């Protein structure tokens, strides 16, 4: 298959996507339709694989090739403030997406009692091998997975706040912690970027050349105890982390 043939086709289709001739969620031309325009089947297949790798389209069984939604979700640090009290119905992700007029939700996947690795034990301040609870979930917008999340809690703290039970935590984890008297007060976030693993690319519905943001959040009580270790992986072209309004303590006049 001549290299230029499929690459030219991929570039032409990409231009039509970027110009919104094919808007997010719309179906791309089928193989049969493109063959009727003079393209070869091998060129079409290779061009669409290229568009998947670029993160422009996704291949959906029984549906076809669909333009991927790449609109960014603005995720402000202030999303935590409104969920640090019990009684609310939304957690941080739902709060952030709702403020942008988006239909965001958190889909629980599993709740497991596992043995703490050395890294997780050190972050939580427990002994390696101690029992911890891991909650795995997807952060979703309009049915599309935008983040993959794994949260870890010391077993006794999870039991005290009901975080060892399966299912969705109404009002979010912070509300459950506050209601249990665990007093979450601060959060530290570390953000890095890298290529996705094959498993991450599959879960997020992205190409393997689309970078991911890796966010590790430590939630601390007023006394400094780490209550939660949360690790999130999300497509970098869908997330905008906003840390505005931070005080510049000790800055030069």
C-alpha positions in Angstrom: 0.0 0.0 0.0 1.6 3.3 -1.0 2.3 5.4 2.1 1.2 8.6 0.6 -2.2 7.3 -0.4 -3.5 6.4 3.0 -1.8 9.3 4.7 -3.3 11.7 2.2 -6.7 10.2 2.9 -6.2 10.4 6.7 -5.2 14.1 6.4 -8.2 14.9 4.2 -10.6 13.2 6.6 -8.9 15.0 9.6 -9.4 18.3 7.8 -13.1 17.5 7.4 -13.3 16.7 11.2 -11.5 19.8 12.2 -13.8 22.0 10.0 -16.8 20.3 11.8 -18.1 18.9 8.5 -18.2 15.8 10.7 -19.0 17.1 14.2 -18.4 15.2 17.5 -20.6 12.1 17.7 -21.3 11.9 14.0 -20.5 8.8 11.9 -17.7 8.9 9.4 -18.1 7.7 5.8 -18.2 3.9 5.6 -15.6 1.8 3.8 -18.1 1.2 1.0 -18.8 4.9 0.6 -15.1 5.8 0.4 -14.4 2.9 -2.0 -17.2 4.4 -4.3 -15.1 7.6 -4.3 -12.1 5.6 -5.7 -10.2 4.8 -2.4 -8.9 1.3 -1.9 -10.0 -0.8 1.1 -6.5 -1.2 2.5 -5.9 2.6 2.3 -9.2 3.3 4.1 -8.5 0.8 6.9 -5.0 2.2 7.4 -6.3 5.8 7.3 -8.9 5.2 9.9 -6.3 3.4 12.2 -4.3 6.6 11.9 -7.2 8.8 12.9 -7.9 6.5 15.9 -4.2 6.9 16.9 -4.5 10.7 16.6 -7.6 10.6 18.9 -9.9 12.0 16.3 -12.3 9.1 15.9 -13.3 5.9 17.7 -14.4 2.6 16.2 -17.6 1.3 17.8 -18.9 -2.2 17.2 -22.2 -2.3 15.3 -22.1 1.5 14.9 -19.1 2.3 12.8 -16.4 5.0 13.0 -17.6 8.0 15.1 -16.0 11.4 15.6 -14.6 11.6 19.1 -15.8 14.5 21.4 -12.6 16.4 22.3 -14.3 19.3 24.1 -12.3 20.2 27.2 -13.7 19.9 30.7 -12.5 22.7 33.0 -11.7 21.2 36.3 -11.1 23.9 38.9 -9.4 23.3 42.3 -12.4 25.0 43.9 -14.5 22.0 43.0 -13.7 20.6 46.5 -15.1 23.5 48.5 -18.8 22.7 47.9 -18.5 19.1 48.8 -16.7 19.4 52.1 -20.0 19.3 54.0 -22.6 16.5 54.3 -26.0 16.6 52.7 -25.0 17.4 49.1 -25.9 15.3 46.1 -22.8 15.8 43.9 -19.2 14.9 44.3 -16.2 16.9 42.9 -16.4 15.5 39.4 -20.2 16.0 39.2 -19.8 19.5 40.6 -17.1 20.5 38.0 -19.0 19.1 35.0 -22.3 20.6 36.2 -20.8 24.0 36.4 -19.8 23.7 32.8 -23.3 22.6 31.8 -22.2 19.0 31.1 -23.8 15.8 32.1 -21.0 14.3 34.2 -21.3 11.3 36.5 -19.2 8.8 38.4 -19.7 5.1 37.6 -18.6 2.7 40.4 -16.7 -0.3 39.1 -15.5 -2.3 42.1 -14.8 -2.0 45.8 -12.1 -4.4 47.1 -10.3 -5.1 50.3 -6.7 -5.6 49.3 -3.2 -5.7 50.8 -1.4 -2.4 50.7 1.7 -2.2 48.5 4.7 -0.4 49.9 4.0 2.7 48.0 0.3 3.0 49.0 1.1 2.1 52.6 3.7 4.9 52.7 1.2 7.4 51.3 -1.5 6.4 53.7 0.8 6.1 56.7 0.1 2.4 57.4 2.3 -0.7 57.5 3.0 -2.4 54.2 0.7 -5.4 54.0 -2.0 -3.7 56.0 -5.6 -4.1 54.7 -6.8 -1.2 52.6 -9.9 -0.6 50.6 -9.6 0.2 46.9 -12.5 1.9 45.1 -12.3 1.9 41.3 -14.6 4.0 39.1 -15.0 5.8 35.8 -15.6 9.6 35.5 -18.0 9.9 32.6 -19.5 12.7 30.4 -22.5 11.8 28.2 -21.6 8.2 28.5 -18.0 8.6 27.5 -15.2 7.6 29.9 -13.0 10.7 30.6 -11.1 9.5 33.7 -10.2 6.2 35.2 -9.9 6.5 39.0 -8.6 4.3 41.8 -8.9 5.5 45.4 -7.3 3.9 48.4 -8.3 4.1 52.1 -7.1 2.6 55.3 -9.5 -0.2 56.1 -10.7 1.2 59.4 -11.3 4.6 58.0 -13.2 3.2 55.0 -15.4 1.2 57.4 -16.1 4.2 59.6 -17.3 6.3 56.6 -19.1 3.6 54.7 -16.5 3.7 51.9 -16.0 -0.1 52.1 -19.6 -0.7 50.7 -20.2 -1.1 47.0 -22.1 1.3 44.9 -22.2 5.1 44.4 -21.4 7.4 47.4 -24.2 9.9 47.4 -22.8 13.4 47.9 -19.3 12.2 47.2 -16.5 10.8 49.3 -15.7 14.1 51.1 -19.3 14.4 52.3 -19.1 10.8 53.7 -15.8 11.5 55.4 -17.2 14.7 56.9 -20.3 13.0 58.1 -18.2 10.4 59.8 -16.1 13.0 61.6 -12.9 12.4 59.7 -12.5 16.1 59.0 -11.0 16.3 55.5 -9.4 19.8 55.2 -6.8 19.9 52.4 -5.8 18.2 49.2 -2.4 18.0 47.5 -2.3 17.2 43.8 0.6 16.0 41.7 0.1 16.1 37.9 2.3 14.3 35.3 1.8 13.3 31.7 2.8 10.3 29.6 1.6 8.0 26.8 -1.3 5.7 27.8 -0.9 2.0 28.3 -2.9 -0.2 25.9 -5.4 -0.9 28.7 -5.8 2.8 29.5 -6.3 3.7 25.8 -8.9 1.0 25.6 -10.8 2.2 28.7 -10.7 5.8 27.7 -11.5 5.1 24.0 -8.4 7.0 22.7 -5.6 6.3 20.4 -2.2 5.2 21.8 -0.6 8.5 20.7 -3.0 10.6 22.7 -1.2 11.6 26.0 -2.8 11.1 29.3 -2.7 13.3 32.5 -1.9 11.4 35.7 -3.2 13.0 38.8 -2.4 11.8 42.3 -4.4 13.5 45.0 -3.8 13.1 48.8 -6.6 14.3 51.0 -5.6 15.2 54.6 -7.4 15.8 57.8 -6.9 18.9 59.9 -4.3 17.0 61.9 -2.4 16.1 58.6 -3.5 12.5 58.5 -3.8 11.2 54.9 -7.4 10.0 54.5 -7.4 9.2 50.8 -5.0 8.4 48.0 -6.7 9.0 44.6 -5.0 8.2 41.3 -6.7 9.4 38.2 -5.8 8.9 34.5 -7.5 11.0 31.9 -7.1 11.9 28.2 -5.0 15.1 28.1 -7.1 16.6 25.3 -10.3 16.4 27.4 -9.1 17.9 30.7 -8.1 21.4 31.7 -7.0 21.6 35.3 -7.4 25.1 36.8 -5.6 26.2 39.9 -6.6 29.9 39.9 -6.9 32.2 42.9 -4.1 30.6 44.8 -2.5 32.9 47.4 1.2 33.9 46.7 2.3 33.6 50.3 5.8 34.9 50.9 6.1 36.4 47.4 8.4 39.4 46.8 6.8 42.9 46.8 
